[in-house]
Amino acid sequence: MKLNTSIVALSFAAVLTGCNEADQSQRINTVGWYLDHRDELAAALNTCGDNPGEFAKTPNCINANEARNKITVQEMEDALK
């Protein structure tokens, strides 16, 4: 019985470790980060636009779209000066 419990515990730990690695591979960037990294912003907007059904509600797509909105507003304000 102890052996079965140990195997289950080790298996569970291995699964959790795998989940943790997957989470770290997808870094969530802030709106400010996207404002400072325009090439990555363009890439994120392309990815989000190519498959909005899968990506539209992800934090990176939300933040990239917000950064694009801020840039658009700033450009409009600058044009009116």
Buried (B, 14 or more C-beta within 10 A) or exposed (E): EEEEEEEEEEEEEEEEEEEEEEEEEEEEBEBEBBBEBEEBBEEBBEBBEEEEEEBEEBEBBBBBBBBBEBBEEEEEEEEEE
